[in-house]
């Protein structure tokens, strides 16, 4: 779990999620908001997948 919390990619995705939440609360509800959420979810999934892949590669080398 610690490897996910301290990963720069995951931390960056979480902070960008804060921006998306603020845009949702303050901005208009239109198609761009939906694209923002889809983009955030994709970036979070890629970040988590990258950390998992690096962990798996590290286990194979050990």
Predicted model as a PDB file, atoms N, CA, C, CB and O in Angstrom, pLDDT in the B-factor column:
MODEL        1                                                                  
ATOM      1  N   UNK A   1       0.821  -1.198   0.000  1.00 65.00           N  
ATOM      2  CA  UNK A   1       0.000   0.000   0.000  1.00 65.00           C  
ATOM      3  C   UNK A   1       0.859   1.254   0.000  1.00 65.00           C  
ATOM      4  CB  UNK A   1      -0.931   0.003   1.199  1.00 65.00           C  
ATOM      5  O   UNK A   1       0.510   2.258  -0.621  1.00 65.00           O  
ATOM      6  N   UNK A   2       1.976   1.189   0.697  1.00 70.00           N  
ATOM      7  CA  UNK A   2       2.843   2.351   0.801  1.00 70.00           C  
ATOM      8  C   UNK A   2       3.410   2.741  -0.558  1.00 70.00           C  
ATOM      9  CB  UNK A   2       3.973   2.080   1.783  1.00 70.00           C  
ATOM     10  O   UNK A   2       3.619   3.923  -0.833  1.00 70.00           O  
ATOM     11  N   UNK A   3       3.658   1.746  -1.407  1.00 71.00           N  
ATOM     12  CA  UNK A   3       4.216   2.055  -2.716  1.00 71.00           C  
ATOM     13  C   UNK A   3       3.241   2.878  -3.558  1.00 71.00           C  
ATOM     14  CB  UNK A   3       4.584   0.768  -3.448  1.00 71.00           C  
ATOM     15  O   UNK A   3       3.669   3.662  -4.405  1.00 71.00           O  
ATOM     16  N   UNK A   4       1.954   2.710  -3.339  1.00 70.00           N  
ATOM     17  CA  UNK A   4       0.971   3.508  -4.071  1.00 70.00           C  
ATOM     18  C   UNK A   4       0.870   4.925  -3.510  1.00 70.00           C  
ATOM     19  CB  UNK A   4      -0.399   2.829  -4.026  1.00 70.00           C  
ATOM     20  O   UNK A   4       0.758   5.894  -4.261  1.00 70.00           O  
ATOM     21  N   UNK A   5       0.910   5.033  -2.186  1.00 70.00           N  
ATOM     22  CA  UNK A   5       0.738   6.340  -1.559  1.00 70.00           C  
ATOM     23  C   UNK A   5       1.915   7.273  -1.811  1.00 70.00           C  
ATOM     24  CB  UNK A   5       0.536   6.174  -0.077  1.00 70.00           C  
ATOM     25  O   UNK A   5       1.737   8.488  -1.901  1.00 70.00           O  
ATOM     26  N   UNK A   6       3.116   6.714  -1.926  1.00 74.00           N  
ATOM     27  CA  UNK A   6       4.294   7.547  -2.104  1.00 74.00           C  
ATOM     28  C   UNK A   6       4.736   7.650  -3.558  1.00 74.00           C  
ATOM     29  CB  UNK A   6       5.419   7.013  -1.276  1.00 74.00           C  
ATOM     30  O   UNK A   6       5.778   8.241  -3.839  1.00 74.00           O  
ATOM     31  N   UNK A   7       3.988   7.105  -4.460  1.00 82.00           N  
ATOM     32  CA  UNK A   7       4.318   7.225  -5.874  1.00 82.00           C  
ATOM     33  C   UNK A   7       3.957   8.620  -6.367  1.00 82.00           C  
ATOM     34  CB  UNK A   7       3.585   6.146  -6.704  1.00 82.00           C  
ATOM     35  O   UNK A   7       2.869   9.124  -6.088  1.00 82.00           O  
ATOM     36  N   UNK A   8       4.871   9.236  -7.097  1.00 86.00           N  
ATOM     37  CA  UNK A   8       4.637  10.577  -7.603  1.00 86.00           C  
ATOM     38  C   UNK A   8       3.460  10.640  -8.564  1.00 86.00           C  
ATOM     39  CB  UNK A   8       5.872  11.090  -8.282  1.00 86.00           C  
ATOM     40  O   UNK A   8       2.708  11.615  -8.566  1.00 86.00           O  
ATOM     41  N   UNK A   9       3.299   9.613  -9.374  1.00 87.00           N  
ATOM     42  CA  UNK A   9       2.203   9.593 -10.344  1.00 87.00           C  
ATOM     43  C   UNK A   9       0.846   9.517  -9.649  1.00 87.00           C  
ATOM     44  CB  UNK A   9       2.364   8.411 -11.304  1.00 87.00           C  
ATOM     45  O   UNK A   9      -0.097  10.200 -10.048  1.00 87.00           O  
ATOM     46  N   UNK A  10       0.748   8.699  -8.623  1.00 88.00           N  
ATOM     47  CA  UNK A  10      -0.526   8.556  -7.902  1.00 88.00           C  
ATOM     48  C   UNK A  10      -0.839   9.828  -7.124  1.00 88.00           C  
ATOM     49  CB  UNK A  10      -0.481   7.341  -6.943  1.00 88.00           C  
ATOM     50  O   UNK A  10      -1.982  10.284  -7.107  1.00 88.00           O  
ATOM     51  N   UNK A  11       0.174  10.399  -6.481  1.00 90.00           N  
ATOM     52  CA  UNK A  11      -0.038  11.641  -5.733  1.00 90.00           C  
ATOM     53  C   UNK A  11      -0.484  12.750  -6.678  1.00 90.00           C  
ATOM     54  CB  UNK A  11       1.250  12.057  -4.984  1.00 90.00           C  
ATOM     55  O   UNK A  11      -1.384  13.522  -6.348  1.00 90.00           O  
ATOM     56  N   UNK A  12       0.132  12.832  -7.836  1.00 92.00           N  
ATOM     57  CA  UNK A  12      -0.251  13.834  -8.825  1.00 92.00           C  
ATOM     58  C   UNK A  12      -1.693  13.632  -9.298  1.00 92.00           C  
ATOM     59  CB  UNK A  12       0.703  13.787 -10.019  1.00 92.00           C  
ATOM     60  O   UNK A  12      -2.441  14.597  -9.453  1.00 92.00           O  
ATOM     61  N   UNK A  13      -2.074  12.389  -9.522  1.00 91.00           N  
ATOM     62  CA  UNK A  13      -3.444  12.104  -9.954  1.00 91.00           C  
ATOM     63  C   UNK A  13      -4.450  12.464  -8.864  1.00 91.00           C  
ATOM     64  CB  UNK A  13      -3.589  10.623 -10.334  1.00 91.00           C  
ATOM     65  O   UNK A  13      -5.542  12.949  -9.161  1.00 91.00           O  
ATOM     66  N   UNK A  14      -4.087  12.230  -7.615  1.00 90.00           N  
ATOM     67  CA  UNK A  14      -4.996  12.576  -6.517  1.00 90.00           C  
ATOM     68  C   UNK A  14      -5.171  14.089  -6.417  1.00 90.00           C  
ATOM     69  CB  UNK A  14      -4.470  12.014  -5.182  1.00 90.00           C  
ATOM     70  O   UNK A  14      -6.286  14.579  -6.242  1.00 90.00           O  
ATOM     71  N   UNK A  15      -4.061  14.830  -6.530  1.00 94.00           N  
ATOM     72  CA  UNK A  15      -4.169  16.283  -6.476  1.00 94.00           C  
ATOM     73  C   UNK A  15      -4.941  16.845  -7.671  1.00 94.00           C  
ATOM     74  CB  UNK A  15      -2.783  16.904  -6.418  1.00 94.00           C  
ATOM     75  O   UNK A  15      -5.668  17.828  -7.529  1.00 94.00           O  
ATOM     76  N   UNK A  16      -4.793  16.238  -8.831  1.00 94.00           N  
ATOM     77  CA  UNK A  16      -5.586  16.706  -9.964  1.00 94.00           C  
ATOM     78  C   UNK A  16      -7.065  16.379  -9.751  1.00 94.00           C  
ATOM     79  CB  UNK A  16      -5.080  16.074 -11.277  1.00 94.00           C  
ATOM     80  O   UNK A  16      -7.934  17.087 -10.258  1.00 94.00           O  
ATOM     81  N   UNK A  17      -7.353  15.314  -9.006  1.00 95.00           N  
ATOM     82  CA  UNK A  17      -8.738  14.987  -8.667  1.00 95.00           C  
ATOM     83  C   UNK A  17      -9.369  16.056  -7.799  1.00 95.00           C  
ATOM     84  CB  UNK A  17      -8.808  13.648  -7.961  1.00 95.00           C  
ATOM     85  O   UNK A  17     -10.566  16.324  -7.906  1.00 95.00           O  
ATOM     86  N   UNK A  18      -8.566  16.671  -6.937  1.00 95.00           N  
ATOM     87  CA  UNK A  18      -9.077  17.779  -6.124  1.00 95.00           C  
ATOM     88  C   UNK A  18      -9.517  18.929  -7.023  1.00 95.00           C  
ATOM     89  CB  UNK A  18      -8.004  18.262  -5.117  1.00 95.00           C  
ATOM     90  O   UNK A  18     -10.551  19.554  -6.789  1.00 95.00           O  
ATOM     91  N   UNK A  19      -8.725  19.197  -8.047  1.00 94.00           N  
ATOM     92  CA  UNK A  19      -9.098  20.242  -9.006  1.00 94.00           C  
ATOM     93  C   UNK A  19     -10.371  19.915  -9.760  1.00 94.00           C  
ATOM     94  CB  UNK A  19      -7.978  20.465  -9.989  1.00 94.00           C  
ATOM     95  O   UNK A  19     -11.183  20.799 -10.032  1.00 94.00           O  
ATOM     96  N   UNK A  20     -10.548  18.654 -10.097  1.00 96.00           N  
ATOM     97  CA  UNK A  20     -11.767  18.240 -10.799  1.00 96.00           C  
ATOM     98  C   UNK A  20     -12.982  18.389  -9.893  1.00 96.00           C  
ATOM     99  CB  UNK A  20     -11.645  16.785 -11.287  1.00 96.00           C  
ATOM    100  O   UNK A  20     -14.047  18.811 -10.342  1.00 96.00           O  
ATOM    101  N   UNK A  21     -12.823  18.046  -8.632  1.00 96.00           N  
ATOM    102  CA  UNK A  21     -13.933  18.195  -7.679  1.00 96.00           C  
ATOM    103  C   UNK A  21     -14.301  19.672  -7.523  1.00 96.00           C  
ATOM    104  CB  UNK A  21     -13.559  17.585  -6.298  1.00 96.00           C  
ATOM    105  O   UNK A  21     -15.480  20.022  -7.486  1.00 96.00           O  
ATOM    106  N   UNK A  22     -13.296  20.526  -7.433  1.00 95.00           N  
ATOM    107  CA  UNK A  22     -13.577  21.966  -7.331  1.00 95.00           C  
ATOM    108  C   UNK A  22     -14.254  22.494  -8.588  1.00 95.00           C  
ATOM    109  CB  UNK A  22     -12.283  22.745  -7.075  1.00 95.00           C  
ATOM    110  O   UNK A  22     -15.167  23.315  -8.497  1.00 95.00           O  
ATOM    111  N   UNK A  23     -13.827  22.039  -9.751  1.00 94.00           N  
ATOM    112  CA  UNK A  23     -14.463  22.461 -11.002  1.00 94.00           C  
ATOM    113  C   UNK A  23     -15.902  21.969 -11.065  1.00 94.00           C  
ATOM    114  CB  UNK A  23     -13.673  21.941 -12.213  1.00 94.00           C  
ATOM    115  O   UNK A  23     -16.778  22.654 -11.594  1.00 94.00           O  
ATOM    116  N   UNK A  24     -16.139  20.790 -10.528  1.00 95.00           N  
ATOM    117  CA  UNK A  24     -17.506  20.255 -10.505  1.00 95.00           C  
ATOM    118  C   UNK A  24     -18.400  21.100  -9.605  1.00 95.00           C  
ATOM    119  CB  UNK A  24     -17.507  18.790 -10.028  1.00 95.00           C  
ATOM    120  O   UNK A  24     -19.553  21.370  -9.941  1.00 95.00           O  
ATOM    121  N   UNK A  25     -17.868  21.511  -8.470  1.00 95.00           N  
ATOM    122  CA  UNK A  25     -18.669  22.294  -7.530  1.00 95.00           C  
ATOM    123  C   UNK A  25     -18.931  23.711  -8.033  1.00 95.00           C  
ATOM    124  CB  UNK A  25     -17.977  22.350  -6.183  1.00 95.00           C  
ATOM    125  O   UNK A  25     -20.008  24.262  -7.804  1.00 95.00           O  
ATOM    126  N   UNK A  26     -17.961  24.296  -8.711  1.00 94.00           N  
ATOM    127  CA  UNK A  26     -18.075  25.701  -9.084  1.00 94.00           C  
ATOM    128  C   UNK A  26     -18.537  25.932 -10.522  1.00 94.00           C  
ATOM    129  CB  UNK A  26     -16.763  26.369  -8.881  1.00 94.00           C  
ATOM    130  O   UNK A  26     -19.178  26.942 -10.814  1.00 94.00           O  
ATOM    131  N   UNK A  27     -18.219  25.020 -11.400  1.00 86.00           N  
ATOM    132  CA  UNK A  27     -18.447  25.270 -12.819  1.00 86.00           C  
ATOM    133  C   UNK A  27     -19.785  24.793 -13.331  1.00 86.00           C  
ATOM    134  CB  UNK A  27     -17.385  24.632 -13.606  1.00 86.00           C  
ATOM    135  O   UNK A  27     -20.576  24.192 -12.605  1.00 86.00           O  
ATOM    136  N   UNK A  28     -20.020  25.076 -14.599  1.00 90.00           N  
ATOM    137  CA  UNK A  28     -21.267  24.611 -15.227  1.00 90.00           C  
ATOM    138  C   UNK A  28     -21.203  23.110 -15.503  1.00 90.00           C  
ATOM    139  CB  UNK A  28     -21.537  25.383 -16.543  1.00 90.00           C  
ATOM    140  O   UNK A  28     -20.126  22.541 -15.682  1.00 90.00           O  
ATOM    141  N   UNK A  29     -22.346  22.501 -15.533  1.00 91.00           N  
ATOM    142  CA  UNK A  29     -22.435  21.071 -15.821  1.00 91.00           C  
ATOM    143  C   UNK A  29     -22.670  20.902 -17.321  1.00 91.00           C  
ATOM    144  CB  UNK A  29     -23.579  20.388 -14.987  1.00 91.00           C  
ATOM    145  O   UNK A  29     -23.785  21.078 -17.811  1.00 91.00           O  
ATOM    146  N   UNK A  30     -21.607  20.561 -18.035  1.00 93.00           N  
ATOM    147  CA  UNK A  30     -21.741  20.319 -19.462  1.00 93.00           C  
ATOM    148  C   UNK A  30     -20.825  19.170 -19.862  1.00 93.00           C  
ATOM    149  CB  UNK A  30     -21.412  21.597 -20.275  1.00 93.00           C  
ATOM    150  O   UNK A  30     -20.275  18.486 -18.999  1.00 93.00           O  
ATOM    151  N   UNK A  31     -20.660  18.956 -21.148  1.00 95.00           N  
ATOM    152  CA  UNK A  31     -19.912  17.815 -21.650  1.00 95.00           C  
ATOM    153  C   UNK A  31     -18.435  17.895 -21.279  1.00 95.00           C  
ATOM    154  CB  UNK A  31     -20.062  17.717 -23.152  1.00 95.00           C  
ATOM    155  O   UNK A  31     -17.776  16.860 -21.177  1.00 95.00           O  
ATOM    156  N   UNK A  32     -17.904  19.088 -21.078  1.00 95.00           N  
ATOM    157  CA  UNK A  32     -16.491  19.222 -20.710  1.00 95.00           C  
ATOM    158  C   UNK A  32     -16.230  18.692 -19.309  1.00 95.00           C  
ATOM    159  CB  UNK A  32     -16.053  20.683 -20.802  1.00 95.00           C  
ATOM    160  O   UNK A  32     -15.154  18.158 -19.039  1.00 95.00           O  
ATOM    161  N   UNK A  33     -17.185  18.832 -18.432  1.00 95.00           N  
ATOM    162  CA  UNK A  33     -17.044  18.297 -17.082  1.00 95.00           C  
ATOM    163  C   UNK A  33     -16.965  16.773 -17.117  1.00 95.00           C  
ATOM    164  CB  UNK A  33     -18.218  18.751 -16.195  1.00 95.00           C  
ATOM    165  O   UNK A  33     -16.169  16.171 -16.396  1.00 95.00           O  
ATOM    166  N   UNK A  34     -17.773  16.164 -17.941  1.00 96.00           N  
ATOM    167  CA  UNK A  34     -17.719  14.710 -18.107  1.00 96.00           C  
ATOM    168  C   UNK A  34     -16.357  14.284 -18.636  1.00 96.00           C  
ATOM    169  CB  UNK A  34     -18.833  14.230 -19.057  1.00 96.00           C  
ATOM    170  O   UNK A  34     -15.799  13.287 -18.177  1.00 96.00           O  
ATOM    171  N   UNK A  35     -15.821  15.021 -19.587  1.00 97.00           N  
ATOM    172  CA  UNK A  35     -14.499  14.696 -20.110  1.00 97.00           C  
ATOM    173  C   UNK A  35     -13.409  14.882 -19.060  1.00 97.00           C  
ATOM    174  CB  UNK A  35     -14.195  15.553 -21.325  1.00 97.00           C  
ATOM    175  O   UNK A  35     -12.429  14.137 -19.044  1.00 97.00           O  
ATOM    176  N   UNK A  36     -13.573  15.864 -18.190  1.00 96.00           N  
ATOM    177  CA  UNK A  36     -12.606  16.051 -17.111  1.00 96.00           C  
ATOM    178  C   UNK A  36     -12.590  14.840 -16.187  1.00 96.00           C  
ATOM    179  CB  UNK A  36     -12.928  17.324 -16.313  1.00 96.00           C  
ATOM    180  O   UNK A  36     -11.519  14.364 -15.809  1.00 96.00           O  
ATOM    181  N   UNK A  37     -13.762  14.337 -15.820  1.00 96.00           N  
ATOM    182  CA  UNK A  37     -13.836  13.174 -14.940  1.00 96.00           C  
ATOM    183  C   UNK A  37     -13.277  11.928 -15.620  1.00 96.00           C  
ATOM    184  CB  UNK A  37     -15.280  12.930 -14.504  1.00 96.00           C  
ATOM    185  O   UNK A  37     -12.583  11.135 -14.983  1.00 96.00           O  
ATOM    186  N   UNK A  38     -13.569  11.750 -16.897  1.00 97.00           N  
ATOM    187  CA  UNK A  38     -13.038  10.601 -17.635  1.00 97.00           C  
ATOM    188  C   UNK A  38     -11.522  10.683 -17.716  1.00 97.00           C  
ATOM    189  CB  UNK A  38     -13.645  10.530 -19.051  1.00 97.00           C  
ATOM    190  O   UNK A  38     -10.831   9.682 -17.532  1.00 97.00           O  
ATOM    191  N   UNK A  39     -11.009  11.869 -17.992  1.00 97.00           N  
ATOM    192  CA  UNK A  39      -9.569  12.068 -18.066  1.00 97.00           C  
ATOM    193  C   UNK A  39      -8.900  11.800 -16.725  1.00 97.00           C  
ATOM    194  CB  UNK A  39      -9.257  13.479 -18.530  1.00 97.00           C  
ATOM    195  O   UNK A  39      -7.848  11.164 -16.667  1.00 97.00           O  
ATOM    196  N   UNK A  40      -9.509  12.285 -15.651  1.00 96.00           N  
ATOM    197  CA  UNK A  40      -8.944  12.051 -14.320  1.00 96.00           C  
ATOM    198  C   UNK A  40      -8.946  10.568 -13.985  1.00 96.00           C  
ATOM    199  CB  UNK A  40      -9.726  12.833 -13.256  1.00 96.00           C  
ATOM    200  O   UNK A  40      -7.955  10.054 -13.465  1.00 96.00           O  
ATOM    201  N   UNK A  41     -10.030   9.879 -14.270  1.00 97.00           N  
ATOM    202  CA  UNK A  41     -10.111   8.448 -13.975  1.00 97.00           C  
ATOM    203  C   UNK A  41      -9.076   7.669 -14.783  1.00 97.00           C  
ATOM    204  CB  UNK A  41     -11.525   7.916 -14.272  1.00 97.00           C  
ATOM    205  O   UNK A  41      -8.465   6.731 -14.271  1.00 97.00           O  
ATOM    206  N   UNK A  42      -8.880   8.051 -16.026  1.00 97.00           N  
ATOM    207  CA  UNK A  42      -7.885   7.377 -16.857  1.00 97.00           C  
ATOM    208  C   UNK A  42      -6.477   7.617 -16.330  1.00 97.00           C  
ATOM    209  CB  UNK A  42      -7.992   7.851 -18.308  1.00 97.00           C  
ATOM    210  O   UNK A  42      -5.667   6.691 -16.284  1.00 97.00           O  
ATOM    211  N   UNK A  43      -6.177   8.847 -15.932  1.00 95.00           N  
ATOM    212  CA  UNK A  43      -4.839   9.132 -15.419  1.00 95.00           C  
ATOM    213  C   UNK A  43      -4.589   8.414 -14.093  1.00 95.00           C  
ATOM    214  CB  UNK A  43      -4.648  10.642 -15.243  1.00 95.00           C  
ATOM    215  O   UNK A  43      -3.472   7.959 -13.846  1.00 95.00           O  
ATOM    216  N   UNK A  44      -5.593   8.307 -13.248  1.00 93.00           N  
ATOM    217  CA  UNK A  44      -5.450   7.574 -11.994  1.00 93.00           C  
ATOM    218  C   UNK A  44      -5.242   6.085 -12.267  1.00 93.00           C  
ATOM    219  CB  UNK A  44      -6.686   7.787 -11.099  1.00 93.00           C  
ATOM    220  O   UNK A  44      -4.406   5.448 -11.627  1.00 93.00           O  
ATOM    221  N   UNK A  45      -5.984   5.540 -13.196  1.00 95.00           N  
ATOM    222  CA  UNK A  45      -5.834   4.122 -13.532  1.00 95.00           C  
ATOM    223  C   UNK A  45      -4.455   3.845 -14.120  1.00 95.00           C  
ATOM    224  CB  UNK A  45      -6.926   3.685 -14.520  1.00 95.00           C  
ATOM    225  O   UNK A  45      -3.843   2.824 -13.806  1.00 95.00           O  
ATOM    226  N   UNK A  46      -3.964   4.734 -14.962  1.00 94.00           N  
ATOM    227  CA  UNK A  46      -2.632   4.555 -15.541  1.00 94.00           C  
ATOM    228  C   UNK A  46      -1.567   4.643 -14.461  1.00 94.00           C  
ATOM    229  CB  UNK A  46      -2.368   5.603 -16.634  1.00 94.00           C  
ATOM    230  O   UNK A  46      -0.613   3.866 -14.469  1.00 94.00           O  
ATOM    231  N   UNK A  47      -1.718   5.581 -13.532  1.00 91.00           N  
ATOM    232  CA  UNK A  47      -0.739   5.733 -12.454  1.00 91.00           C  
ATOM    233  C   UNK A  47      -0.702   4.493 -11.573  1.00 91.00           C  
ATOM    234  CB  UNK A  47      -1.057   6.969 -11.608  1.00 91.00           C  
ATOM    235  O   UNK A  47       0.377   4.010 -11.229  1.00 91.00           O  
ATOM    236  N   UNK A  48      -1.862   3.977 -11.205  1.00 91.00           N  
ATOM    237  CA  UNK A  48      -1.922   2.781 -10.371  1.00 91.00           C  
ATOM    238  C   UNK A  48      -1.370   1.575 -11.129  1.00 91.00           C  
ATOM    239  CB  UNK A  48      -3.368   2.511  -9.913  1.00 91.00           C  
ATOM    240  O   UNK A  48      -0.650   0.755 -10.560  1.00 91.00           O  
ATOM    241  N   UNK A  49      -1.703   1.471 -12.390  1.00 92.00           N  
ATOM    242  CA  UNK A  49      -1.177   0.374 -13.198  1.00 92.00           C  
ATOM    243  C   UNK A  49       0.332   0.429 -13.350  1.00 92.00           C  
ATOM    244  CB  UNK A  49      -1.817   0.385 -14.557  1.00 92.00           C  
ATOM    245  O   UNK A  49       0.996  -0.607 -13.351  1.00 92.00           O  
ATOM    246  N   UNK A  50       0.874   1.626 -13.479  1.00 90.00           N  
ATOM    247  CA  UNK A  50       2.317   1.785 -13.593  1.00 90.00           C  
ATOM    248  C   UNK A  50       3.020   1.357 -12.315  1.00 90.00           C  
ATOM    249  CB  UNK A  50       2.666   3.227 -13.924  1.00 90.00           C  
ATOM    250  O   UNK A  50       4.043   0.675 -12.368  1.00 90.00           O  
ATOM    251  N   UNK A  51       2.483   1.750 -11.171  1.00 89.00           N  
ATOM    252  CA  UNK A  51       3.080   1.353  -9.893  1.00 89.00           C  
ATOM    253  C   UNK A  51       2.993  -0.160  -9.722  1.00 89.00           C  
ATOM    254  CB  UNK A  51       2.380   2.071  -8.713  1.00 89.00           C  
ATOM    255  O   UNK A  51       3.950  -0.783  -9.262  1.00 89.00           O  
ATOM    256  N   UNK A  52       1.879  -0.749 -10.078  1.00 88.00           N  
ATOM    257  CA  UNK A  52       1.729  -2.200  -9.946  1.00 88.00           C  
ATOM    258  C   UNK A  52       2.701  -2.926 -10.868  1.00 88.00           C  
ATOM    259  CB  UNK A  52       0.283  -2.625 -10.259  1.00 88.00           C  
ATOM    260  O   UNK A  52       3.285  -3.938 -10.479  1.00 88.00           O  
ATOM    261  N   UNK A  53       2.877  -2.422 -12.077  1.00 89.00           N  
ATOM    262  CA  UNK A  53       3.808  -3.040 -13.019  1.00 89.00           C  
ATOM    263  C   UNK A  53       5.253  -2.931 -12.539  1.00 89.00           C  
ATOM    264  CB  UNK A  53       3.668  -2.394 -14.393  1.00 89.00           C  
ATOM    265  O   UNK A  53       6.029  -3.878 -12.667  1.00 89.00           O  
ATOM    266  N   UNK A  54       5.608  -1.777 -11.987  1.00 85.00           N  
ATOM    267  CA  UNK A  54       6.960  -1.607 -11.449  1.00 85.00           C  
ATOM    268  C   UNK A  54       7.192  -2.528 -10.258  1.00 85.00           C  
ATOM    269  CB  UNK A  54       7.196  -0.146 -11.037  1.00 85.00           C  
ATOM    270  O   UNK A  54       8.287  -3.066 -10.098  1.00 85.00           O  
ATOM    271  N   UNK A  55       6.194  -2.713  -9.438  1.00 82.00           N  
ATOM    272  CA  UNK A  55       6.331  -3.615  -8.292  1.00 82.00           C  
ATOM    273  C   UNK A  55       6.494  -5.059  -8.754  1.00 82.00           C  
ATOM    274  CB  UNK A  55       5.112  -3.491  -7.361  1.00 82.00           C  
ATOM    275  O   UNK A  55       7.279  -5.819  -8.188  1.00 82.00           O  
ATOM    276  N   UNK A  56       5.750  -5.422  -9.778  1.00 82.00           N  
ATOM    277  CA  UNK A  56       5.850  -6.780 -10.315  1.00 82.00           C  
ATOM    278  C   UNK A  56       7.214  -7.010 -10.948  1.00 82.00           C  
ATOM    279  CB  UNK A  56       4.738  -7.037 -11.343  1.00 82.00           C  
ATOM    280  O   UNK A  56       7.801  -8.080 -10.792  1.00 82.00           O  
ATOM    281  N   UNK A  57       7.720  -6.013 -11.660  1.00 75.00           N  
ATOM    282  CA  UNK A  57       9.050  -6.140 -12.264  1.00 75.00           C  
ATOM    283  C   UNK A  57      10.127  -6.229 -11.178  1.00 75.00           C  
ATOM    284  CB  UNK A  57       9.335  -4.942 -13.206  1.00 75.00           C  
ATOM    285  O   UNK A  57      11.107  -6.956 -11.337  1.00 75.00           O  
ATOM    286  N   UNK A  58       9.955  -5.511 -10.104  1.00 71.00           N  
ATOM    287  CA  UNK A  58      10.902  -5.567  -9.002  1.00 71.00           C  
ATOM    288  C   UNK A  58      10.919  -6.918  -8.322  1.00 71.00           C  
ATOM    289  CB  UNK A  58      10.585  -4.504  -7.998  1.00 71.00           C  
ATOM    290  O   UNK A  58      11.975  -7.386  -7.897  1.00 71.00           O  
ATOM    291  N   UNK A  59       9.767  -7.548  -8.213  1.00 68.00           N  
ATOM    292  CA  UNK A  59       9.699  -8.886  -7.611  1.00 68.00           C  
ATOM    293  C   UNK A  59      10.357  -9.924  -8.500  1.00 68.00           C  
ATOM    294  CB  UNK A  59       8.247  -9.280  -7.343  1.00 68.00           C  
ATOM    295  O   UNK A  59      10.966 -10.868  -7.997  1.00 68.00           O  
ATOM    296  N   UNK A  60      10.248  -9.769  -9.809  1.00 67.00           N  
ATOM    297  CA  UNK A  60      10.843 -10.729 -10.733  1.00 67.00           C  
ATOM    298  C   UNK A  60      12.361 -10.644 -10.721  1.00 67.00           C  
ATOM    299  CB  UNK A  60      10.321 -10.499 -12.143  1.00 67.00           C  
ATOM    300  O   UNK A  60      13.042 -11.652 -10.909  1.00 67.00           O  
ATOM    301  N   UNK A  61      12.898  -9.440 -10.501  1.00 65.00           N  
ATOM    302  CA  UNK A  61      14.343  -9.271 -10.499  1.00 65.00           C  
ATOM    303  C   UNK A  61      14.972  -9.740  -9.185  1.00 65.00           C  
ATOM    304  CB  UNK A  61      14.694  -7.815 -10.751  1.00 65.00           C  
ATOM    305  O   UNK A  61      16.155 -10.079  -9.155  1.00 65.00           O  
ATOM    306  N   UNK A  62      14.214  -9.762  -8.131  1.00 60.00           N  
ATOM    307  CA  UNK A  62      14.769 -10.147  -6.816  1.00 60.00           C  
ATOM    308  C   UNK A  62      14.924 -11.632  -6.667  1.00 60.00           C  
ATOM    309  CB  UNK A  62      13.897  -9.634  -5.705  1.00 60.00           C  
ATOM    310  O   UNK A  62      15.375 -12.104  -5.624  1.00 60.00           O  
TER     311      UNK A  62                                                      
ENDMDL                                                                          
END                                                                             
